[in-house]
Amino acid sequence: MIMQPQPRQNSKSGRQAGRLQVYTGDGKGKTTAALGLTLRAVGAGWRVLFAQFAKNRDCAELAALRRLGESVQIRRYGSERFLVDPPTPAERQAARAGLREVAELMREPNFDLVILDEANIAVRYNLFSVDELLSAIDGRASGTEVAVTGRHAHPTLLTQADLVTEMRKVKHYFDRGLAARRGIEH
Protein backbone atom coordinates (compact mmCIF):
# COMPACT_ATOMS: atom_id res chain seq x y z
CA MET A 1 0.00 0.00 0.00
CA ILE A 2 1.39 3.39 -1.03
CA MET A 3 0.92 6.10 1.58
CA GLN A 4 0.12 9.54 0.23
CA PRO A 5 1.57 12.52 2.09
CA GLN A 6 -0.97 14.68 3.87
CA PRO A 7 -1.53 18.04 2.16
CA ARG A 8 0.19 20.92 3.88
CA GLN A 9 -1.72 24.12 4.43
CA ASN A 10 -0.37 27.50 3.48
CA SER A 11 -0.99 29.66 6.55
CA LYS A 12 -1.29 32.83 4.45
CA SER A 13 -4.13 31.69 2.22
CA GLY A 14 -5.44 28.46 3.74
CA ARG A 15 -4.73 26.69 0.42
CA GLN A 16 -2.87 23.45 0.17
CA ALA A 17 0.86 23.66 -0.39
CA GLY A 18 1.87 24.16 -4.02
CA ARG A 19 2.65 21.17 -6.19
CA LEU A 20 4.85 20.63 -9.24
CA GLN A 21 3.09 19.80 -12.51
CA VAL A 22 4.80 18.80 -15.77
CA TYR A 23 3.23 18.83 -19.24
CA THR A 24 5.46 17.09 -21.78
CA GLY A 25 5.42 14.81 -24.84
CA ASP A 26 5.50 15.16 -28.61
CA GLY A 27 1.82 16.03 -28.94
CA LYS A 28 0.15 19.41 -29.24
CA GLY A 29 -1.29 21.04 -26.14
CA LYS A 30 1.40 21.47 -23.49
CA THR A 31 1.38 25.26 -23.43
CA THR A 32 -2.37 25.20 -24.01
CA ALA A 33 -2.81 23.11 -20.85
CA ALA A 34 -0.72 25.65 -18.91
CA LEU A 35 -2.87 28.45 -20.34
CA GLY A 36 -5.99 26.64 -19.17
CA LEU A 37 -4.45 26.27 -15.73
CA THR A 38 -3.66 30.00 -15.79
CA LEU A 39 -7.23 30.86 -16.71
CA ARG A 40 -8.60 28.69 -13.90
CA ALA A 41 -6.18 30.24 -11.40
CA VAL A 42 -7.11 33.81 -12.39
CA GLY A 43 -10.77 32.86 -12.09
CA ALA A 44 -10.06 31.75 -8.53
CA GLY A 45 -8.45 35.11 -7.73
CA TRP A 46 -4.85 33.90 -7.96
CA ARG A 47 -1.85 35.86 -9.24
CA VAL A 48 0.12 34.13 -11.99
CA LEU A 49 3.66 34.47 -13.31
CA PHE A 50 3.86 33.16 -16.88
CA ALA A 51 7.55 32.79 -17.83
CA GLN A 52 8.45 31.63 -21.32
CA PHE A 53 11.84 30.16 -22.18
CA ALA A 54 13.36 29.33 -25.58
CA LYS A 55 10.77 31.31 -27.56
CA ASN A 56 9.89 34.94 -27.92
CA ARG A 57 7.59 35.20 -30.95
CA ASP A 58 4.44 37.25 -30.83
CA CYS A 59 1.43 34.99 -30.41
CA ALA A 60 -2.29 35.22 -29.70
CA GLU A 61 -1.99 33.31 -26.40
CA LEU A 62 0.12 36.08 -24.88
CA ALA A 63 -2.26 38.73 -26.22
CA ALA A 64 -5.05 36.92 -24.36
CA LEU A 65 -2.98 36.76 -21.15
CA ARG A 66 -2.32 40.50 -21.37
CA ARG A 67 -6.09 41.06 -21.36
CA LEU A 68 -6.27 39.48 -17.91
CA GLY A 69 -4.54 42.58 -16.55
CA GLU A 70 -2.56 42.61 -13.34
CA SER A 71 -3.57 39.04 -12.45
CA VAL A 72 -0.93 37.70 -14.86
CA GLN A 73 2.67 38.87 -15.17
CA ILE A 74 4.44 37.74 -18.35
CA ARG A 75 8.21 37.34 -18.63
CA ARG A 76 9.95 36.09 -21.78
CA TYR A 77 13.48 34.74 -22.04
CA GLY A 78 14.04 33.60 -25.60
CA SER A 79 14.74 34.64 -29.15
CA GLU A 80 12.48 35.08 -32.17
CA ARG A 81 13.05 31.47 -33.21
CA PHE A 82 11.89 28.25 -31.61
CA LEU A 83 14.93 26.14 -30.81
CA VAL A 84 15.56 23.20 -33.08
CA ASP A 85 19.28 23.87 -33.52
CA PRO A 86 21.97 24.44 -30.91
CA PRO A 87 21.38 27.70 -29.06
CA THR A 88 23.50 30.78 -29.54
CA PRO A 89 25.51 32.17 -26.63
CA ALA A 90 23.00 35.05 -26.42
CA GLU A 91 20.08 32.58 -26.15
CA ARG A 92 21.90 30.67 -23.43
CA GLN A 93 22.67 33.87 -21.53
CA ALA A 94 19.05 35.09 -21.79
CA ALA A 95 17.66 31.80 -20.48
CA ARG A 96 20.09 31.62 -17.55
CA ALA A 97 19.39 35.22 -16.56
CA GLY A 98 15.69 34.52 -16.91
CA LEU A 99 15.81 31.48 -14.66
CA ARG A 100 17.68 33.49 -12.04
CA GLU A 101 15.03 36.23 -12.25
CA VAL A 102 12.16 33.74 -12.01
CA ALA A 103 13.82 32.00 -9.05
CA GLU A 104 14.03 35.34 -7.27
CA LEU A 105 10.38 36.16 -8.06
CA MET A 106 9.26 32.74 -6.77
CA ARG A 107 11.01 33.16 -3.41
CA GLU A 108 8.43 35.75 -2.35
CA PRO A 109 4.77 34.75 -1.97
CA ASN A 110 3.65 37.18 -4.70
CA PHE A 111 2.44 34.48 -7.11
CA ASP A 112 0.07 31.61 -6.48
CA LEU A 113 0.93 29.90 -9.77
CA VAL A 114 4.13 30.01 -11.82
CA ILE A 115 4.19 28.65 -15.37
CA LEU A 116 7.65 27.78 -16.71
CA ASP A 117 6.71 27.43 -20.36
CA GLU A 118 9.21 25.49 -22.49
CA ALA A 119 11.60 25.08 -19.56
CA ASN A 120 11.92 21.42 -20.59
CA ILE A 121 13.27 22.55 -23.98
CA ALA A 122 15.64 24.93 -22.20
CA VAL A 123 17.04 21.99 -20.22
CA ARG A 124 17.19 19.81 -23.35
CA TYR A 125 19.29 22.40 -25.18
CA ASN A 126 21.43 23.07 -22.10
CA LEU A 127 20.29 26.67 -21.72
CA PHE A 128 20.31 25.75 -18.03
CA SER A 129 20.58 22.42 -16.22
CA VAL A 130 17.82 20.34 -14.69
CA ASP A 131 19.52 20.89 -11.32
CA GLU A 132 19.33 24.67 -11.79
CA LEU A 133 15.65 24.36 -12.75
CA LEU A 134 14.85 22.18 -9.73
CA SER A 135 16.78 24.49 -7.43
CA ALA A 136 14.66 27.43 -8.62
CA ILE A 137 11.46 25.42 -8.12
CA ASP A 138 12.53 24.12 -4.70
CA GLY A 139 13.25 27.67 -3.56
CA ARG A 140 9.72 28.87 -4.22
CA ALA A 141 7.50 30.29 -1.50
CA SER A 142 5.25 27.84 0.29
CA GLY A 143 1.91 27.43 -1.44
CA THR A 144 3.19 28.35 -4.91
CA GLU A 145 2.04 25.92 -7.60
CA VAL A 146 4.48 25.43 -10.50
CA ALA A 147 3.80 24.01 -13.96
CA VAL A 148 6.64 23.19 -16.36
CA THR A 149 5.95 22.62 -20.06
CA GLY A 150 7.84 21.43 -23.10
CA ARG A 151 8.91 18.29 -24.91
CA HIS A 152 11.64 16.04 -23.57
CA ALA A 153 11.10 16.51 -19.83
CA HIS A 154 14.19 15.37 -17.96
CA PRO A 155 13.71 12.12 -15.99
CA THR A 156 14.84 13.82 -12.77
CA LEU A 157 12.12 16.45 -13.18
CA LEU A 158 9.53 13.74 -13.83
CA THR A 159 10.58 11.97 -10.62
CA GLN A 160 10.21 15.17 -8.58
CA ALA A 161 6.84 16.14 -10.09
CA ASP A 162 3.52 15.60 -8.33
CA LEU A 163 1.62 15.45 -11.62
CA VAL A 164 2.92 14.50 -15.07
CA THR A 165 0.83 14.62 -18.23
CA GLU A 166 2.29 13.42 -21.49
CA MET A 167 0.75 14.71 -24.71
CA ARG A 168 1.18 12.04 -27.38
CA LYS A 169 0.97 12.86 -31.06
CA VAL A 170 -1.24 10.41 -32.91
CA LYS A 171 -1.67 12.54 -36.03
CA HIS A 172 -0.79 16.14 -36.84
CA TYR A 173 -1.35 18.24 -39.96
CA PHE A 174 2.14 19.75 -39.58
CA ASP A 175 3.39 16.38 -40.88
CA ARG A 176 1.54 17.13 -44.17
CA GLY A 177 3.28 20.50 -44.44
CA LEU A 178 0.48 22.70 -43.12
CA ALA A 179 1.71 25.84 -41.39
CA ALA A 180 0.81 27.05 -37.91
CA ARG A 181 -2.45 29.04 -37.88
CA ARG A 182 -3.10 32.19 -35.88
CA GLY A 183 -5.60 31.46 -33.14
CA ILE A 184 -4.89 27.72 -33.20
CA GLU A 185 -1.13 27.16 -32.96
CA HIS A 186 0.09 30.70 -32.35
C-alpha positions as CSV (number, residue, x, y, z in Angstrom):
1,M,0.0,0.0,0.0
2,I,1.4,3.4,-1.0
3,M,0.9,6.1,1.6
4,Q,0.1,9.5,0.2
5,P,1.6,12.5,2.1
6,Q,-1.0,14.7,3.9
7,P,-1.5,18.0,2.2
8,R,0.2,20.9,3.9
9,Q,-1.7,24.1,4.4
10,N,-0.4,27.5,3.5
11,S,-1.0,29.7,6.5
12,K,-1.3,32.8,4.5
13,S,-4.1,31.7,2.2
14,G,-5.4,28.5,3.7
15,R,-4.7,26.7,0.4
16,Q,-2.9,23.4,0.2
17,A,0.9,23.7,-0.4
18,G,1.9,24.2,-4.0
19,R,2.7,21.2,-6.2
20,L,4.8,20.6,-9.2
21,Q,3.1,19.8,-12.5
22,V,4.8,18.8,-15.8
23,Y,3.2,18.8,-19.2
24,T,5.5,17.1,-21.8
25,G,5.4,14.8,-24.8
26,D,5.5,15.2,-28.6
27,G,1.8,16.0,-28.9
28,K,0.1,19.4,-29.2
29,G,-1.3,21.0,-26.1
30,K,1.4,21.5,-23.5
31,T,1.4,25.3,-23.4
32,T,-2.4,25.2,-24.0
33,A,-2.8,23.1,-20.9
34,A,-0.7,25.6,-18.9
35,L,-2.9,28.5,-20.3
36,G,-6.0,26.6,-19.2
37,L,-4.4,26.3,-15.7
38,T,-3.7,30.0,-15.8
39,L,-7.2,30.9,-16.7
40,R,-8.6,28.7,-13.9
41,A,-6.2,30.2,-11.4
42,V,-7.1,33.8,-12.4
43,G,-10.8,32.9,-12.1
44,A,-10.1,31.7,-8.5
45,G,-8.5,35.1,-7.7
46,W,-4.9,33.9,-8.0
47,R,-1.8,35.9,-9.2
48,V,0.1,34.1,-12.0
49,L,3.7,34.5,-13.3
50,F,3.9,33.2,-16.9
51,A,7.5,32.8,-17.8
52,Q,8.5,31.6,-21.3
53,F,11.8,30.2,-22.2
54,A,13.4,29.3,-25.6
55,K,10.8,31.3,-27.6
56,N,9.9,34.9,-27.9
57,R,7.6,35.2,-30.9
58,D,4.4,37.2,-30.8
59,C,1.4,35.0,-30.4
60,A,-2.3,35.2,-29.7
61,E,-2.0,33.3,-26.4
62,L,0.1,36.1,-24.9
63,A,-2.3,38.7,-26.2
64,A,-5.0,36.9,-24.4
65,L,-3.0,36.8,-21.2
66,R,-2.3,40.5,-21.4
67,R,-6.1,41.1,-21.4
68,L,-6.3,39.5,-17.9
69,G,-4.5,42.6,-16.5
70,E,-2.6,42.6,-13.3
71,S,-3.6,39.0,-12.4
72,V,-0.9,37.7,-14.9
73,Q,2.7,38.9,-15.2
74,I,4.4,37.7,-18.4
75,R,8.2,37.3,-18.6
76,R,10.0,36.1,-21.8
77,Y,13.5,34.7,-22.0
78,G,14.0,33.6,-25.6
79,S,14.7,34.6,-29.2
80,E,12.5,35.1,-32.2
81,R,13.1,31.5,-33.2
82,F,11.9,28.3,-31.6
83,L,14.9,26.1,-30.8
84,V,15.6,23.2,-33.1
85,D,19.3,23.9,-33.5
86,P,22.0,24.4,-30.9
87,P,21.4,27.7,-29.1
88,T,23.5,30.8,-29.5
89,P,25.5,32.2,-26.6
90,A,23.0,35.0,-26.4
91,E,20.1,32.6,-26.1
92,R,21.9,30.7,-23.4
93,Q,22.7,33.9,-21.5
94,A,19.0,35.1,-21.8
95,A,17.7,31.8,-20.5
96,R,20.1,31.6,-17.5
97,A,19.4,35.2,-16.6
98,G,15.7,34.5,-16.9
99,L,15.8,31.5,-14.7
100,R,17.7,33.5,-12.0
101,E,15.0,36.2,-12.3
102,V,12.2,33.7,-12.0
103,A,13.8,32.0,-9.0
104,E,14.0,35.3,-7.3
105,L,10.4,36.2,-8.1
106,M,9.3,32.7,-6.8
107,R,11.0,33.2,-3.4
108,E,8.4,35.7,-2.3
109,P,4.8,34.7,-2.0
110,N,3.7,37.2,-4.7
111,F,2.4,34.5,-7.1
112,D,0.1,31.6,-6.5
113,L,0.9,29.9,-9.8
114,V,4.1,30.0,-11.8
115,I,4.2,28.7,-15.4
116,L,7.6,27.8,-16.7
117,D,6.7,27.4,-20.4
118,E,9.2,25.5,-22.5
119,A,11.6,25.1,-19.6
120,N,11.9,21.4,-20.6
121,I,13.3,22.5,-24.0
122,A,15.6,24.9,-22.2
123,V,17.0,22.0,-20.2
124,R,17.2,19.8,-23.3
125,Y,19.3,22.4,-25.2
126,N,21.4,23.1,-22.1
127,L,20.3,26.7,-21.7
128,F,20.3,25.7,-18.0
129,S,20.6,22.4,-16.2
130,V,17.8,20.3,-14.7
131,D,19.5,20.9,-11.3
132,E,19.3,24.7,-11.8
133,L,15.7,24.4,-12.8
134,L,14.8,22.2,-9.7
135,S,16.8,24.5,-7.4
136,A,14.7,27.4,-8.6
137,I,11.5,25.4,-8.1
138,D,12.5,24.1,-4.7
139,G,13.3,27.7,-3.6
140,R,9.7,28.9,-4.2
141,A,7.5,30.3,-1.5
142,S,5.2,27.8,0.3
143,G,1.9,27.4,-1.4
144,T,3.2,28.3,-4.9
145,E,2.0,25.9,-7.6
146,V,4.5,25.4,-10.5
147,A,3.8,24.0,-14.0
148,V,6.6,23.2,-16.4
149,T,6.0,22.6,-20.1
150,G,7.8,21.4,-23.1
151,R,8.9,18.3,-24.9
152,H,11.6,16.0,-23.6
153,A,11.1,16.5,-19.8
154,H,14.2,15.4,-18.0
155,P,13.7,12.1,-16.0
156,T,14.8,13.8,-12.8
157,L,12.1,16.5,-13.2
158,L,9.5,13.7,-13.8
159,T,10.6,12.0,-10.6
160,Q,10.2,15.2,-8.6
161,A,6.8,16.1,-10.1
162,D,3.5,15.6,-8.3
163,L,1.6,15.5,-11.6
164,V,2.9,14.5,-15.1
165,T,0.8,14.6,-18.2
166,E,2.3,13.4,-21.5
167,M,0.7,14.7,-24.7
168,R,1.2,12.0,-27.4
169,K,1.0,12.9,-31.1
170,V,-1.2,10.4,-32.9
171,K,-1.7,12.5,-36.0
172,H,-0.8,16.1,-36.8
173,Y,-1.3,18.2,-40.0
174,F,2.1,19.7,-39.6
175,D,3.4,16.4,-40.9
176,R,1.5,17.1,-44.2
177,G,3.3,20.5,-44.4
178,L,0.5,22.7,-43.1
179,A,1.7,25.8,-41.4
180,A,0.8,27.1,-37.9
181,R,-2.4,29.0,-37.9
182,R,-3.1,32.2,-35.9
183,G,-5.6,31.5,-33.1
184,I,-4.9,27.7,-33.2
185,E,-1.1,27.2,-33.0
186,H,0.1,30.7,-32.3
